[in-house]
Each structure stands twice: as C-alpha cells, then as structure tokens.
Amino acid sequence: MSTDQTMEALANLVPMGAHVLDLGCGDGAMLAYLQTHRQCTGYGVEIDDAKVKSCVAAGVRVLQLNLDEGLTMFDDNAFDVVLQIDTLQHLRNAEVMLRETARVGRIGVVAFPNFAHWPNRLQVLQGRMPVTKRLPYQWYNTPNIRVGTFTDFEVLATANGLHIADSFGLHAGRVRRWLPNALSSTAVFKFHK
C-alpha cells in the first residue's frame, strides 16, 4: 500500500506534529511521509534487516524489534499515535498487540486487507482463496497469519473496550465510506481507549 492518495488518506488521521510509533514500518515510507507532510516525530519498528537499513537510509529512526514479543519497553501514552499499517494480519498475538497499541498511544490507526471485499467473496464462491492486488499470495505461501473484514475489526475493537473514532475503506487510493466492507480492499480504523 504505497500510493500517494493512500498515504494522504492515512496521514489525515494523524494530527499535525504528532509523536508517532509505526509498528511494522517496512521501509519507513509512511513515517517519512508524516515527517515531511505533517511535521511528525517518532520511531518505526521493524524486524527485517533490509527494511531497517532502508529506514535508516530514508532518515527514519527505527528500532529493530519482534512485535510478537510485545511493547513492554514503552510507557503508557508514550506516543500521540501508534500506526499498524498492514501489520495486524501478520502477528501471532494480534489481539494483545491491539490492546498494546491502545496502551502506548493516545490514538491507534490500523489498516489491513479487507477479506470481505466483493472480488474476494466472488473468488471464495468459486471455490478458491482470493488472490488480488491487496492479497497477492496463494493460500500456501501467504505471510498473512489471518484474514479479517471491516466488520470483524469492529467486533474485536468493541470486545477490547476500544472506541472507534473514524473508519473507512480504501480502494485504488480512494476513501470509501459507503458499504466499506463490500467495496473496499483495505479497512482503516482510528480508535482510542
């Protein structure tokens, strides 16, 4: 997920000048965008050596950590915003990490591939696991540990005492607020405790 429209839509959820923690930051593109366009500060967290080097090359401060081990090194409300952009579906402890996101950040922003997008539903009806731009892997080689839908996240957030401040879908870089569970390839949520 790296189009300028997508970056802008996600960045609009982050207050100007916010102190940000970007979990699973990849090459640091989102945090670099926030530094440039929203005057944000903060850190990325990444485990992959090559991606950590890319962050450093891009001027993004990065910590090399395994998110499955938690965020115990950070105090409560240490950040204004904690991002999980295309991270939640890769974690073994997704529910715990969601609660940790709400603990260390005043605001959490999560984005993940929406399994309920209509082309995915059609492929499942045809007897196949979906393969799309947002879910580009075969069932047997996907790095995604789990798949979820827009509606699934609403239920998970409520069960964990989180309040959704904003939510929408994204498809082809465009924000979708009408029928986001069916019409969006990406689910996006802004939440707090």
Beta strands, then each sheet from edge to edge (+ up, - down):
strand 1: 19-23
strand 2: 41-46
strand 3: 62-64
strand 4: 79-85
strand 5: 105-113
strand 6: 163-171
strand 7: 174-176
strand 8: 186-192
sheet 1: 3+ 2+ 1+ 4+ 5+ 8- 6+ 7-
end
